[in-house]
């Protein structure tokens, strides 16, 4: 929940020039608050940046005050949508059942969902990392098309805490996630205190296809350095 429309435009002005040297095959997605999507969409024409939202409801319309539907996002030029982010699960009662409904609704509307999975500090300390994530995948991915999907592994204990999951450990968990999928070519990202200081090491890992960036994406130069990892 950052950036007014004016602040989002300011960000773009500084961020877009960072992409002049970015290799062609890298895909860049900005997942902005609902209020900034239209103005970003209008100002992204001709740029390499794709637009993403931070959630989507499972119905196309209805008595769901405060929710946003797939058709509303598509109309604004949105291509991606984050679903099941740990903050949605933690603060807003998101369950694996509602995550599954949202994933299917996103795909039905031609959006590419970015499914977030990951364990808490308590679960990791109890040795439940793998079992917890496997359970999430099993419930979240029922009837979901794995050819139209991105998964983000976000260890909840490493989000905004400054504790980064060691790159080798992130690579190991992402490899395990991949082993549970029917499509091993799904793009799997790492998310959790991704910073300019650790991006090169993270992206050098063979299983990590990309990153889901939180706080470090709010500053254009910092995010530019992440996009331009070496």
C-alpha positions as CSV (number, residue, x, y, z in Angstrom):
1,X,0.0,0.0,0.0
2,X,2.4,2.6,-1.3
3,X,2.3,5.5,-3.8
4,X,-0.5,7.9,-4.8
5,X,-1.1,8.3,-8.6
6,X,1.2,11.3,-8.6
7,X,3.9,9.4,-6.8
8,X,3.5,6.4,-9.2
9,X,4.1,8.7,-12.2
10,X,7.2,10.2,-10.5
11,X,8.5,6.7,-9.9
12,X,8.0,5.9,-13.6
13,X,9.9,9.0,-14.8
14,X,13.0,7.8,-12.9
15,X,12.5,4.1,-13.4
16,X,12.0,3.8,-17.2
17,X,15.5,5.3,-18.1
18,X,17.0,2.5,-16.0
19,X,15.8,0.0,-18.5
20,X,17.8,1.1,-21.5
21,X,20.5,-1.5,-20.9
22,X,18.2,-4.3,-19.6
23,X,18.5,-7.5,-21.6
24,X,15.5,-8.1,-23.9
25,X,14.5,-11.4,-22.4
26,X,13.9,-10.0,-18.9
27,X,10.3,-9.4,-18.1
28,X,9.5,-6.5,-15.7
29,X,6.1,-6.3,-13.9
30,X,4.9,-3.5,-11.7
31,X,2.2,-4.7,-9.3
32,X,0.6,-1.5,-8.1
33,X,-2.3,-0.6,-5.8
34,X,-5.7,-0.5,-7.6
35,X,-5.8,3.3,-7.5
36,X,-2.6,3.6,-9.5
37,X,-3.3,1.0,-12.2
38,X,-5.1,3.2,-14.7
39,X,-2.6,6.1,-14.7
40,X,0.3,3.6,-14.9
41,X,-1.4,1.8,-17.8
42,X,-1.8,5.1,-19.7
43,X,1.9,5.9,-19.2
44,X,3.4,2.5,-20.0
45,X,2.6,2.3,-23.7
46,X,5.7,1.6,-25.6
47,X,7.7,0.6,-22.5
48,X,8.8,-2.8,-21.6
49,X,7.0,-2.9,-18.3
50,X,3.9,-5.1,-17.8
51,X,1.2,-4.1,-15.3
52,X,0.2,-6.3,-12.4
53,X,-2.4,-6.0,-9.6
54,X,-2.1,-7.1,-6.0
55,X,-5.3,-9.2,-5.8
56,X,-8.4,-10.2,-7.7
57,X,-11.9,-11.5,-6.7
58,X,-13.2,-14.8,-7.9
59,X,-16.6,-13.5,-9.1
60,X,-16.9,-11.2,-12.2
61,X,-19.3,-8.9,-10.3
62,X,-21.6,-9.0,-7.3
63,X,-22.2,-7.9,-3.7
64,X,-18.5,-8.0,-2.6
65,X,-17.8,-4.5,-1.3
66,X,-14.2,-3.5,-1.5
67,X,-13.2,-6.2,-4.0
68,X,-12.0,-5.9,-7.6
69,X,-12.9,-8.4,-10.4
70,X,-10.9,-9.8,-13.3
71,X,-12.8,-7.9,-16.0
72,X,-12.1,-4.6,-14.1
73,X,-8.4,-5.4,-14.1
74,X,-8.3,-6.5,-17.8
75,X,-10.0,-3.3,-18.8
76,X,-7.1,-1.3,-17.3
77,X,-4.5,-3.2,-19.2
78,X,-3.4,-5.4,-16.3
79,X,-1.6,-8.7,-17.3
80,X,-0.5,-10.2,-14.0
81,X,-2.0,-10.5,-10.5
82,X,-0.5,-11.5,-7.2
83,X,-2.6,-14.0,-5.3
84,X,-2.2,-15.4,-1.8
85,X,0.5,-13.0,-0.7
86,X,1.5,-13.7,2.9
87,X,0.1,-10.4,4.0
88,X,-3.3,-11.3,2.5
89,X,-3.2,-14.6,4.3
90,X,-1.9,-13.1,7.6
91,X,-4.1,-10.0,7.9
92,X,-7.1,-10.5,5.7
93,X,-8.2,-14.1,6.3
94,X,-7.1,-15.4,2.9
95,X,-7.2,-19.3,2.9
96,X,-6.0,-21.9,0.5
97,X,-9.6,-22.3,-0.7
98,X,-10.0,-18.6,-1.5
99,X,-6.6,-18.5,-3.1
100,X,-7.6,-21.4,-5.4
101,X,-10.8,-19.6,-6.4
102,X,-8.9,-16.4,-7.2
103,X,-6.2,-18.3,-9.2
104,X,-8.9,-19.9,-11.4
105,X,-10.8,-16.6,-11.8
106,X,-7.5,-14.8,-12.9
107,X,-6.8,-17.5,-15.5
108,X,-10.4,-17.4,-16.7
109,X,-10.0,-13.7,-17.4
110,X,-6.7,-14.1,-19.2
111,X,-4.6,-12.8,-16.3
112,X,-1.3,-14.6,-15.3
113,X,-1.5,-15.2,-11.5
114,X,1.6,-15.0,-9.3
115,X,0.9,-17.5,-6.5
116,X,2.7,-16.8,-3.3
117,X,3.6,-19.7,-0.9
118,X,6.0,-19.8,2.1
119,X,6.4,-20.6,5.7
120,X,6.5,-18.6,8.9
121,X,9.4,-18.5,11.4
122,X,7.5,-20.8,13.7
123,X,6.9,-23.4,10.9
124,X,10.6,-23.2,9.8
125,X,11.9,-23.6,13.4
126,X,9.6,-26.6,13.8
127,X,11.0,-28.2,10.6
128,X,7.7,-27.9,8.8
129,X,8.9,-25.8,5.8
130,X,8.5,-28.5,3.2
131,X,5.2,-30.0,4.5
132,X,3.6,-26.6,4.9
133,X,4.5,-25.5,1.3
134,X,3.6,-28.8,-0.2
135,X,0.2,-28.6,1.5
136,X,-0.3,-25.0,0.2
137,X,0.5,-26.2,-3.4
138,X,-1.8,-29.2,-3.2
139,X,-4.8,-27.0,-2.2
140,X,-4.0,-23.9,-4.1
141,X,-3.4,-25.6,-7.5
142,X,-6.5,-27.7,-7.8
143,X,-7.8,-27.3,-11.4
144,X,-5.3,-24.5,-12.1
145,X,-3.5,-24.4,-15.5
146,X,0.2,-24.7,-14.8
147,X,1.0,-23.4,-18.3
148,X,-0.3,-20.0,-17.3
149,X,1.2,-19.5,-13.8
150,X,4.1,-17.9,-11.9
151,X,4.9,-19.1,-8.3
152,X,6.7,-17.0,-5.8
153,X,8.4,-18.6,-2.8
154,X,8.3,-16.1,0.0
155,X,9.6,-17.2,3.4
156,X,7.4,-15.1,5.6
157,X,10.2,-14.8,8.2
158,X,12.4,-13.0,5.6
159,X,9.9,-10.4,4.4
160,X,10.7,-6.9,5.6
161,X,12.8,-8.3,8.5
162,X,16.2,-7.8,6.9
163,X,16.7,-11.6,7.3
164,X,17.3,-13.0,3.9
165,X,16.9,-16.6,3.2
166,X,20.4,-17.8,2.1
167,X,20.5,-18.0,-1.7
168,X,21.4,-21.7,-1.6
169,X,18.4,-22.4,0.8
170,X,16.1,-20.4,-1.4
171,X,17.3,-22.4,-4.4
172,X,16.8,-25.7,-2.5
173,X,13.2,-24.9,-1.6
174,X,12.3,-23.6,-5.1
175,X,13.7,-26.9,-6.5
176,X,11.4,-28.8,-4.1
177,X,8.4,-26.7,-5.2
178,X,9.3,-27.4,-8.9
179,X,9.4,-31.2,-8.1
180,X,5.8,-31.0,-7.0
181,X,4.5,-29.4,-10.2
182,X,3.1,-31.1,-13.3
183,X,4.8,-28.4,-15.4
184,X,8.5,-28.1,-14.4
185,X,8.9,-25.0,-16.6
186,X,6.7,-22.8,-14.4
187,X,8.5,-19.6,-13.6
188,X,9.4,-19.7,-9.9
189,X,10.5,-16.5,-8.1
190,X,12.1,-15.8,-4.8
191,X,10.6,-13.1,-2.6
192,X,11.9,-12.0,0.8
193,X,14.2,-9.0,1.5
194,X,15.4,-8.9,-2.1
195,X,17.9,-6.0,-2.3
196,X,20.5,-4.6,-4.7
197,X,23.1,-6.2,-2.4
198,X,21.9,-9.8,-2.8
199,X,20.2,-9.9,-6.2
200,X,23.3,-11.1,-8.2
201,X,23.8,-14.0,-5.9
202,X,20.1,-14.9,-5.9
203,X,19.8,-14.9,-9.7
204,X,23.0,-17.0,-10.0
205,X,21.1,-19.9,-8.5
206,X,19.9,-22.4,-11.1
207,X,16.3,-22.9,-9.8
208,X,15.5,-19.2,-9.2
209,X,13.8,-17.7,-12.3
210,X,13.1,-14.3,-11.0
211,X,12.3,-12.2,-7.9
212,X,9.2,-10.8,-6.3
213,X,10.5,-7.5,-4.8
214,X,8.9,-5.7,-1.8
215,X,10.4,-2.6,-0.2
216,X,13.4,-2.4,-2.5
217,X,11.0,-1.8,-5.5
218,X,9.7,1.5,-4.1
219,X,12.9,3.4,-5.0
220,X,13.5,3.6,-8.8
221,X,17.3,3.4,-8.7
222,X,17.2,0.4,-6.2
223,X,14.6,-1.4,-8.3
224,X,16.6,-0.6,-11.5
225,X,19.7,-2.2,-10.1
226,X,17.6,-5.3,-9.2
227,X,16.1,-5.5,-12.7
228,X,19.7,-5.1,-14.1
229,X,21.2,-7.9,-12.0
230,X,24.5,-9.2,-13.3
